[in-house]
Amino acid sequence: MTTNIMIVGVGGQGTLLASRIIGRVATDMGFDVKVSEVHGMSQRGGSVVTYVKFGDVVYSPVIDRGEADVILAFEELEGYRYLESLKKGGKLLINTQKIDPMPVIVGNAEYPTEIINKIQRMGVTIKALDALPMAKNAGNEKTVNVVLLGALAANTEIPVEKWVEAVKNTVPPKFLDVNLKAFDSGYNAVKESEVR
């Protein structure tokens, strides 16, 4: 058995750091881990996909269509775009932030509307949160990735202490406090919503 996590977003959102932290958590838990990053458009703002697989033995870093246990989407449209990768019964954790792709920026397309509602109508298990203001409240809007990691951690059976330790061991010391606040805000937002 392996756990398959896809991280989808756009360049510059910190998907690579997120994958490194997840990989470190899994390694610390004693799992075999494979991480693979796939760039769509290579420049900042292009689509980015990262695969993180862990289990007793992992043979390939690639997550095929219908195999993702979790998709962690840093941006709405990217989450919608990669839904076919989610396995039946899998979970989509999605940031409601919208970042216009190049076709929208140049006027050749419009950003789709009602993405979250469309996904919900498809029967997908979805947890949506607006991570950008949470990151700003933590002290830096660039910590959206770590807010989302907190949300992911709240949806796993891995002890939260393991996640916090991995953040501490991965993030540069001068950025640690703000990242720990960001992690806590994402984690607590999910835990509080489960209590209600």
Backbone hydrogen bonds, N-H to C=O, Kabsch-Sander energy under -0.5 kcal/mol:
donor,donor_aa,acceptor,acceptor_aa,energy
3,T,54,F,-3.4
4,N,2,T,-0.5
5,I,3,T,-0.6
5,I,52,V,-2.9
6,M,70,V,-2.6
7,I,50,T,-3.1
8,V,6,M,-0.5
8,V,72,L,-2.1
9,G,48,V,-2.2
11,G,46,G,-2.8
13,Q,10,V,-1.7
18,A,14,G,-1.8
19,S,15,T,-2.4
20,R,16,L,-2.2
21,I,17,L,-2.2
22,I,18,A,-2.4
23,G,19,S,-2.6
24,R,20,R,-2.1
25,V,21,I,-2.4
26,A,22,I,-2.5
27,T,23,G,-2.4
28,D,24,R,-2.8
29,M,25,V,-1.4
30,G,27,T,-1.8
31,F,26,A,-2.4
32,D,55,G,-3.2
34,K,53,K,-2.6
36,S,51,Y,-2.3
38,V,49,V,-3.9
40,G,47,S,-3.4
46,G,43,Q,-2.2
48,V,9,G,-2.7
49,V,38,V,-3.1
50,T,7,I,-2.7
51,Y,36,S,-3.4
52,V,5,I,-2.7
53,K,34,K,-2.8
54,F,3,T,-2.0
55,G,32,D,-1.8
56,D,1,M,-0.8
59,Y,57,V,-0.5
64,D,62,V,-0.6
66,G,84,E,-0.9
67,E,64,D,-1.7
67,E,85,S,-0.7
68,A,85,S,-2.9
69,D,4,N,-2.0
70,V,4,N,-1.7
71,I,91,K,-2.2
72,L,6,M,-3.5
72,L,70,V,-0.5
73,A,71,I,-0.8
73,A,93,L,-3.2
74,F,8,V,-3.3
74,F,72,L,-0.6
76,E,97,Q,-2.2
79,G,75,E,-2.0
80,Y,76,E,-2.1
81,R,77,L,-2.5
82,Y,78,E,-1.4
83,L,80,Y,-1.2
85,S,82,Y,-1.9
86,L,83,L,-2.0
87,K,68,A,-2.6
90,G,87,K,-2.6
91,K,69,D,-2.5
92,L,125,T,-2.9
93,L,71,I,-2.8
93,L,91,K,-0.6
94,I,92,L,-0.6
94,I,127,K,-2.6
95,N,73,A,-2.4
96,T,129,L,-1.9
104,V,101,P,-1.0
105,I,101,P,-2.3
106,V,102,M,-2.5
107,G,104,V,-1.0
108,N,103,P,-2.3
109,A,103,P,-1.3
118,K,114,E,-2.4
119,I,115,I,-2.4
120,Q,116,I,-2.4
121,R,117,N,-2.3
122,M,118,K,-0.9
122,M,119,I,-0.7
123,G,120,Q,-1.7
124,V,119,I,-1.3
125,T,90,G,-0.7
126,I,124,V,-0.7
127,K,92,L,-2.7
129,L,94,I,-2.4
131,A,129,L,-1.2
134,M,130,D,-0.7
135,A,131,A,-2.5
136,K,132,L,-2.4
137,N,133,P,-2.4
138,A,134,M,-1.4
139,G,135,A,-1.0
139,G,136,K,-0.7
140,N,135,A,-2.0
143,T,140,N,-2.0
144,V,141,E,-1.0
145,N,142,K,-0.6
146,V,143,T,-0.5
147,V,143,T,-2.1
148,L,144,V,-2.3
149,L,145,N,-1.5
150,G,146,V,-2.0
151,A,147,V,-1.7
152,L,148,L,-2.3
153,A,149,L,-3.0
154,A,150,G,-1.8
155,N,152,L,-1.7
156,T,153,A,-1.5
162,K,159,P,-1.2
163,W,159,P,-1.0
164,V,160,V,-2.5
165,E,161,E,-2.4
166,A,162,K,-1.9
167,V,163,W,-2.3
168,K,164,V,-2.5
169,N,165,E,-1.9
170,T,166,A,-0.7
170,T,167,V,-1.0
171,V,167,V,-2.6
175,F,172,P,-2.1
176,L,173,P,-1.3
179,N,175,F,-1.7
180,L,176,L,-2.6
181,K,177,D,-2.0
182,A,178,V,-2.0
183,F,179,N,-2.7
184,D,180,L,-2.4
185,S,181,K,-2.1
186,G,182,A,-2.0
187,Y,183,F,-2.6
188,N,184,D,-3.0
189,A,185,S,-1.8
190,V,186,G,-1.5
191,K,187,Y,-2.3
192,E,188,N,-2.9
193,S,189,A,-1.5
194,E,190,V,-1.5
195,V,191,K,-1.1
196,R,192,E,-1.3
